[in-house]
Amino acid sequence: MKPMTATGELAQSDRTAAVDPAAVTEDGGHGLSPASIARRRARSHTGLQIGCFIILAIAIIALLAPWLSPFDPYAQNLAERLLPPVWVNGGNWTHLLGTDHLGRDYLSRLLYGARVSLGIGFGAASIGCVIGVALGLLAGYFGGRIDQVINFVLNCKLAMPHLLLIMALVFVLGPSVTVVVVVIGMTHWTFYLLVTRATTLQLRELDFVAAARAIGCSRLQIMLREILPNVANQIIVIFTLEVGNAMLSEAALSFLGLGVPAPIPSWGLMIAEGKAAMFFRPWLVVIPGIALFVLVIAINLLGDGIRDVTAPDRRT
Amino acid sequence: MNGGTAQALRVSGLSVSIPLASGTLQAVRNINLVLRPGQTLGVVGESGSGKSITALAIMKLLPPAARRSAGAIRLGSTDLMAADERELAMAVRGKRIGMIFQEPMTSLNPVYTIGRQLIETMTLRGEVSATAAEARAVFLLEKVGLPDPRSRLGQYPHQLSGGQRQRVMIAMALMNEPELLIADEPTTALDVTIQAQILRLLADLQREFGMSMILITHDLGVVARVADRVAVMYAGEIVETGTVAEVLSDPRHPYTRGLLACVPDTGNGENPRRLGSIPGIVPSMIGDTTGCAFASRCPRVVARCRVAHPPRRDLGPERSFLCFDPRTTDANASAVITDNETAVPRIAPGATAAADTILAVRDVSCTFRVRRGFFGRPRPLRAVDHVDLDVRRGEVLALVGESGCGKTTLSRIMLGSQRIDSGDVMLDGTLLSALPDKQRARRIQPIFQDPYSSLNPRRTISEIIAQPLRVHGIGDAASRLAQTERMMDLVGLPRRLFHSYPSQLSGGQRQRAAIARAIIMAPDLLICDEPTSALDVSVQSQILNLLLDLRDELHLTYLFITHNLSIVRYLADRIAVMYFGQIVELGDKHAVLENPRHPYTRALLKSILSITPGAGIPDAGLGADFPNPLDVPRGCRFHPRCPLADDRCRNEVPQPVWLGGAMARCLQAYGDEKC
């Protein structure tokens, strides 16, 4: 085939050339692949790095808790109950972060608690994400009857008192960490659904969806390969919010006695248990509170970073 | 400068710079403008050349980060540089300078009545009573040609058509009797028929009220017909200026020449040459730049152009240009920027009369149900009404009509993505609806109007182009890669864009990628729905040339939907004119263009604005705007707008008549006399 002549916009003055001057030399004239651009951007994205570092650190601590913690988190010692942390008057170096109302070592409980809290946060947010995004895609893409049915389900869900539902489920299934994850996940998908549905409604009218249909893509292919990547940005943001939300929900549930069953340490449960003594022994709430706060911030930094790094147009 | 003559507006040494993350963008560079009372200045240039920023800078309506500097901006005797924000808001914007924007659909507030919006422009300064303002509003609505103006005051924008809204916008700009009217692409979003009406209206009103006007447009035809003087802008500079007749008939700057060469010839007869084009895009002037901004795209570039900024040369008191090497018209053949195939006239293999039919539309109807309000009874909207149309192998069949006539619905029917109520669509003798999606996809592919929405923003260009192969499971990874690269070469996309995302490409490059995706499976028929109407004229010509080259090379057939008749003349073999869901005229290009039978076709042809300086704005003779598609007129559907309509047309439904190889659906069809 002879080379074409109408190669109009070959020359100079192209924005992509300005973005990556090295692009032509590396990679056989194709420019940088999306993966290598993402790696480059990740290397210069401080927020992403900080978020990544904190989450990795917490995850490692959670994994290594049995070796790191000085005491058994379940071991009670009523003689040493409510010891303050080392930097407060009356604290001692044996119990760095003090002890709780049953005399259990607070540092050990915090380290073990990271396991439960991370698991609940990511597990519940993922369950909610799958439910909400799937329903949102279906409602937005098909519209009509399917949309009406899903909206009805959503309205029922919004109208139903959460606690009642959760209490019923926990009562039937019995309290355990798995049940808490599933129950929180099952009740936290409204944001995903609303955002996915609204974005899908806009996207399905665009020509690239019509083009995909003209190519012969199936509906599932269009939803998963054409629409979903364009909703990913918003989903990541909601996911990071929901991880924090789920961990806080767990705290609320634990406070009501519906969450993680009592002896198992979790940050939420620790806050709940410390609440009664909040004004007299604030560290009982403050220490797990700070841990939760740092984790949620790190997750948000990570989410924003992932969004920036994978965005097709470079917004720095 | 010209001390004795009155000046409505004088701008000297205007520069605008916008700080960006990547450097400072020199959006406007040292511009001088003089506008006399009652004169119209046309400002032309591609998108990104700084036209709109110039207009905004005059009124100090720039984005907050932008910095403006100028020797002087004088409106009459007022110094606009010295005026503070309050003075500008109270006495200048909307009062002495009126402005009309491009998009009539979004420039009116949808929650207020047009009466309120009109009256507010006068009363908000507290100088005029509401009654006086209302009287003025009624007067102006009548002037802009809206029937029954008093009742219009209570209407909301959504109750008006696009053309009507643009009339309201014009009335609004005129409420305070401005001495200067700035119209920024006032007709770009409108149909050709409406465009002519609006332009004529603007010219009439300008004469009547003695206003000066700055008309910003990318359409040289509009400038040629409306403006007295023209300023050609490129990369923030005025590269050539003068009277319209001088600049358009004797262009000196190669950019002006390039723009003129890109416009399809609208004269009758065979199109003798390929369209010219200007390679590349307007460079963004970020940071310090040396030399002539056009050097990288200029066919006559010499070493000096790249190092030194060309001086302004004066040919007369108000005629100047910026170029080192201004050749006059005698060198036109070599000066016009074209592809290197210029010399070879396009050999159109076209469709011979005996060519076989690839796609046959037989008596097809498609009806939508439109429900007004929640409890309203659904009413049928017949978008396509008993249409017969054959697409012959190897031809370019143009489908022409105003927006709302059903041409896009018809194209979607032919693409198989729109259900039909009755009739058959046959692809090579088999029913299109009986074909599995994937088989159909290998034969028919679409190219859409808006290259900004037709590519998935989250996929790279190579993924987008290779998508059909992947979906159909054709070849392995290596062969797909090779095929993708071949397609990119074929449509003229540089390989370094392989991993780029659509947002990093210009409009023309995106449209090339969309074309590459459409042809990668070697389909027989491409359905192009206004593929160039979102592009600059210079890019439009590149895409049109590319489409024609691809047709010759890959033996494609095109259904080309457009409202732009000058493209049709360049591209098409046969033409189908659509009105209100029906094909009203169908025939060979020469038959339809040279001797149109249907009065609607004549009106469309008359609405074309060819580059004829001083020819004035044609009167298409169409009575009103495109009617509400829910209210089908009795008898001939065209009769309310038809200049020939009589009682028969009002009562009798015309049947297709064949006259000399062309079909027309008209009771009064023109005979053989030339148009």
Interface residues (C-beta under 8 A of the other chain):
Chain A: M1 K2 P3 M4 T5 A6 T7 G8 E9 L10 A11 Q12 S13 D14 R15 T16 A17 A18 V19 A23 V24 D27 G29 H30 G31 L32 S33 P34 I37 L206 D207 F208 A210 A211 A212 R213 A214 I215 G216 C217 Q221 E226 P229 N230 A232 P312 D313 T316
Chain B: A21 S22 S277 P279 G280 I281 V282 P283 S284 S296 R297 D339 N340 E341 L415 S417 D437 K438 R440 A441 R442 I444 Q445 P446 F448 Q449 D450 S453 S454 L455 N456 P457 R458 R459 T460 S462 Q467 P468 V471 H472 R486 D489 L490 V491 G492 P494 R495 R496 L497 F498 H499 S500 Y501 P502 S503 Q504 L505 S506 G508 Q509 R512 A514 R517 V539 Q542 N545 L546 D549 E553
